[in-house]
Amino acid sequence: MKEYDFTLKFKLEDSPAGPDDLIERLYAGGCDDALIGVGNKEYIRLNFSREASSAYEAISSAINDVKRVVPGVTLVVRDCSDQQDKY
């Protein structure tokens, strides 16, 4: 397996969860291979270093993990420009 580095940015729906709770839920829900930024309360950015057999598998599994843990999020930015293996 190869490690893929990429960034995902999601728009959050109104959520009663605070940033610390959100980060803990994401880490527990499979996003422990990401640095998570919650500086703006309407958005969340995750910088992943994920092992997978392809860039597609790495990115799609990360998107699915986030959407499972934080229902109602909308993907607004996907940056995988450093990847040689096209998504």
C-alpha positions as CSV (number, residue, x, y, z in Angstrom):
1,M,0.0,0.0,0.0
2,K,1.0,3.5,-0.7
3,E,0.5,6.7,1.4
4,Y,-1.6,9.5,-0.2
5,D,-1.6,13.1,1.0
6,F,-4.6,15.2,0.3
7,T,-6.9,17.9,1.7
8,L,-10.6,17.9,2.0
9,K,-12.7,20.9,3.1
10,F,-16.4,20.5,4.1
11,K,-19.1,22.9,4.8
12,L,-20.8,22.1,8.1
13,E,-24.6,22.3,8.7
14,D,-25.6,24.0,11.9
15,S,-24.3,21.6,14.6
16,P,-24.6,21.8,18.3
17,A,-21.3,20.0,18.6
18,G,-18.3,22.1,19.6
19,P,-14.9,21.9,17.9
20,D,-13.4,19.6,20.5
21,D,-16.3,17.2,20.3
22,L,-16.2,17.2,16.5
23,I,-12.5,16.5,16.4
24,E,-12.8,13.6,18.9
25,R,-15.7,12.1,16.9
26,L,-13.7,12.4,13.6
27,Y,-10.6,10.7,15.2
28,A,-12.7,7.9,16.7
29,G,-14.6,7.5,13.4
30,G,-11.6,6.7,11.3
31,C,-10.0,10.1,10.6
32,D,-7.1,9.6,12.9
33,D,-4.7,9.9,9.9
34,A,-5.7,13.6,9.4
35,L,-4.8,16.9,10.8
36,I,-8.1,18.6,11.5
37,G,-8.7,22.4,11.3
38,V,-11.9,24.0,12.7
39,G,-10.9,27.7,12.7
40,N,-14.1,28.8,11.0
41,K,-17.2,27.4,12.6
42,E,-18.9,26.9,9.2
43,Y,-16.1,24.7,7.7
44,I,-13.8,21.9,8.6
45,R,-10.6,21.1,6.8
46,L,-8.8,17.8,7.0
47,N,-5.2,17.2,5.8
48,F,-4.9,13.4,5.3
49,S,-2.0,11.0,5.0
50,R,-3.9,7.9,4.2
51,E,-2.6,4.4,3.2
52,A,-4.5,2.8,0.3
53,S,-4.0,0.8,-2.9
54,S,-4.9,3.9,-5.0
55,A,-5.6,7.6,-4.6
56,Y,-9.2,7.0,-5.5
57,E,-9.6,4.5,-2.6
58,A,-7.8,6.8,-0.1
59,I,-9.9,9.9,-1.0
60,S,-13.2,8.2,-1.3
61,S,-12.8,6.3,2.0
62,A,-11.9,9.6,3.7
63,I,-14.9,11.3,2.3
64,N,-17.1,8.4,3.4
65,D,-15.6,8.4,6.9
66,V,-16.3,12.2,7.4
67,K,-19.8,11.9,6.0
68,R,-20.6,9.0,8.3
69,V,-19.3,10.8,11.4
70,V,-20.7,14.2,10.6
71,P,-24.0,13.8,8.8
72,G,-25.1,16.7,6.6
73,V,-21.6,18.0,5.6
74,T,-21.0,19.0,2.0
75,L,-17.6,18.6,0.4
76,V,-16.5,21.9,-1.0
77,V,-12.8,21.4,-1.8
78,R,-10.8,18.4,-2.7
79,D,-7.1,19.1,-3.2
80,C,-5.1,16.1,-4.3
81,S,-2.8,18.0,-6.7
82,D,0.3,16.4,-5.3
83,Q,-0.8,12.9,-6.3
84,Q,0.8,11.2,-9.3
85,D,-2.0,8.6,-9.3
86,K,-5.0,10.5,-10.6
87,Y,-8.2,10.5,-8.6
